[in-house]
Amino acid sequence: MADLILKLIARYKLPAIYNDRISVANGGLMSYGPDRADMCRRAAGYIDRILKGEKPGDLPVQAPTKYELVINLKTAKALGLTVPQSLLARADEVIE
């Protein structure tokens, strides 16, 4: 389904923003969302605490604390868009 959406977005030259870097690597324009690697590291800390005897229900719910911005310049060029340098400077990753 995601492949179909990406193909339609490309066909109709629609800029789209996603919440994960995988969609950008597959041709999406940009993504902004939680850093999944950071979330996994933090989840490992929870698992450690549970294995040491803490009750899962007693652990606080944590929201993501680290977000990442990924921009695909190849897609921007195909869409006829110019990405401002100020935005590129803030990106965690730029795909060329």
C-alpha positions as CSV (number, residue, x, y, z in Angstrom):
1,M,0.0,0.0,0.0
2,A,2.8,2.4,0.9
3,D,4.4,1.8,-2.5
4,L,1.2,2.7,-4.3
5,I,0.9,5.9,-2.3
6,L,4.5,6.8,-3.2
7,K,3.8,6.1,-6.9
8,L,0.7,8.3,-6.9
9,I,2.5,11.1,-5.1
10,A,5.3,10.9,-7.7
11,R,2.9,10.8,-10.6
12,Y,0.9,13.8,-9.5
13,K,4.0,15.6,-8.2
14,L,2.7,16.1,-4.7
15,P,5.1,17.1,-1.9
16,A,4.5,14.9,1.1
17,I,5.9,14.7,4.6
18,Y,6.1,11.3,6.4
19,N,6.9,10.3,10.0
20,D,9.7,7.8,9.1
21,R,12.9,7.9,7.2
22,I,12.1,4.7,5.3
23,S,9.5,6.5,3.2
24,V,12.0,9.2,2.4
25,A,14.6,6.7,1.4
26,N,12.0,5.2,-0.9
27,G,11.3,8.5,-2.7
28,G,9.3,10.6,-0.2
29,L,10.2,14.3,0.1
30,M,10.8,14.6,3.8
31,S,10.1,13.1,7.2
32,Y,9.9,14.4,10.7
33,G,9.2,12.0,13.5
34,P,10.6,10.3,16.5
35,D,14.1,8.8,16.3
36,R,13.2,5.1,16.4
37,A,16.7,4.0,17.4
38,D,16.5,6.3,20.5
39,M,13.1,4.8,21.3
40,C,14.5,1.3,21.1
41,R,17.4,2.2,23.4
42,R,14.9,3.6,25.9
43,A,12.7,0.6,25.6
44,A,15.7,-1.6,26.5
45,G,16.0,0.3,29.8
46,Y,12.3,-0.5,30.5
47,I,12.9,-4.2,29.8
48,D,15.9,-4.1,32.1
49,R,13.8,-2.6,34.9
50,I,11.0,-5.2,34.4
51,L,13.4,-8.1,34.4
52,K,14.8,-6.7,37.7
53,G,11.4,-7.0,39.3
54,E,9.6,-3.7,38.7
55,K,5.9,-3.9,37.7
56,P,5.2,-2.7,34.1
57,G,2.1,-0.9,35.4
58,D,4.2,1.1,37.8
59,L,6.5,2.5,35.1
60,P,5.7,5.9,33.6
61,V,4.6,6.3,30.0
62,Q,7.4,8.1,28.1
63,A,6.9,10.2,25.1
64,P,9.6,10.4,22.4
65,T,12.4,12.9,23.4
66,K,14.4,12.9,20.2
67,Y,13.0,13.7,16.7
68,E,14.7,13.6,13.4
69,L,14.3,15.5,10.1
70,V,15.2,13.7,6.8
71,I,15.1,15.4,3.4
72,N,15.3,13.8,0.0
73,L,16.9,16.4,-2.4
74,K,16.4,14.1,-5.4
75,T,12.7,14.1,-4.8
76,A,12.6,17.8,-4.2
77,K,14.3,18.4,-7.6
78,A,11.9,16.1,-9.3
79,L,9.0,18.1,-7.8
80,G,10.6,21.4,-8.9
81,L,11.1,22.5,-5.3
82,T,14.0,24.3,-3.8
83,V,14.7,23.4,-0.2
84,P,15.9,26.4,1.8
85,Q,19.5,26.2,3.1
86,S,18.2,27.0,6.6
87,L,16.1,23.8,6.5
88,L,18.9,21.7,5.1
89,A,21.1,22.9,7.9
90,R,18.6,21.6,10.5
91,A,18.2,18.2,8.8
92,D,19.6,15.1,10.6
93,E,20.1,13.5,7.1
94,V,19.9,14.8,3.6
95,I,19.5,12.2,0.8
96,E,21.0,13.4,-2.5
